[in-house]
Amino acid sequence: MADIEIYSSPICGFCYRAKSLLTQKGAPFTEIDVLMDSGRKTEMMNRAGGRHTVPQIFINDMHVGGCDELYALDRAGDLDRLLTETPLS
């Protein structure tokens, strides 16, 4: 199973939608709350090429974008493949 990280905020509807999709797919993820720890927001922005909105989603350390991009991957049939890939160690 893939290693999934989601930078999020507890007051973000898009974060909820992204986490809901991953949960429906049975894909466990690590949630990183940027609201409670501003240092993690800086980390997110560095990893996400300067993007400052949440969610920012990484699958096997590859930035896939936010909620809209995650759903686009699903519609294109690419999300399931990404979720079954094992991370490179």
N, C-alpha and C positions, 0 to 999 in steps of 0.2 A: 504494500500500500504506500501511496505517496506521502511525503512529509508536507503538511499544509500549515501555513501561518497566515493569520488574518490580523492586520492592524485595524482596530475598531474603536468605537465609542459606544457606551451603553445607551445613548440617546439618538442613535443613528438608525433610521428606518432602512437605509440601503445595506447597512451592516447586518441587520436582522434578516433581510431577504437573502443575502449571500450565505449566511450561516444556515439558514433554513434549507436552501438548495443542497448544500453539502451534507447536511444532516439527512435529508431525504435520500441521498445517494449512499448513505452509510459511510461517509468519509470523515474520519476523525481529524480534528484540526486544533491548533494551538491559537488561542485568542490573545492578542496583545492590546491592552487598553491604553490608548494614547491620552485619554482624558485625565487619568489618574497619575500618569508619569510623563511629563513633558519631554524628558530625555528620550523616551521611546518614540515620540513623534519626530524628533530630529533624526533618529535612526531610520524610521520609516521613510522620511523624505530622501535621505541619502540612498537608501536601497531602491526607492521607486523613481529615481531620476528627477527629484524635485517635486513630485506630486505631493500635495498637502491635504487632500481630502481623504476621508475614510469611506469605505474600507479600501485597503490596499492588500492584495492577495498574492501570496507566493506559493507556488507548488514546486516542490523539489528545488527550492532556492531560485526558481525562475519567476520573475514578476509577470503575472497575468493581467494585472490591472485592478479595476474595481468591480462593483456589482454588475454593471452593464456588460463589461467584457466577460465576466464569468458566465452570465446567461447566454451571451453570444457564442461562447465556446460550447455550451451545452446544446444550443440549437443547431450548431454546425456538426455536432456529433464528436467533437474533439475532447470534451471534458472527461468522459468516461475513460478514454485512453490515458489521459494525463493522470487520472486518479489511480490507475492500476500500475503505473510505472513505479519502480522502486528507486529511491534516491541514490545518487552516486555518493559513495563515502570518501 
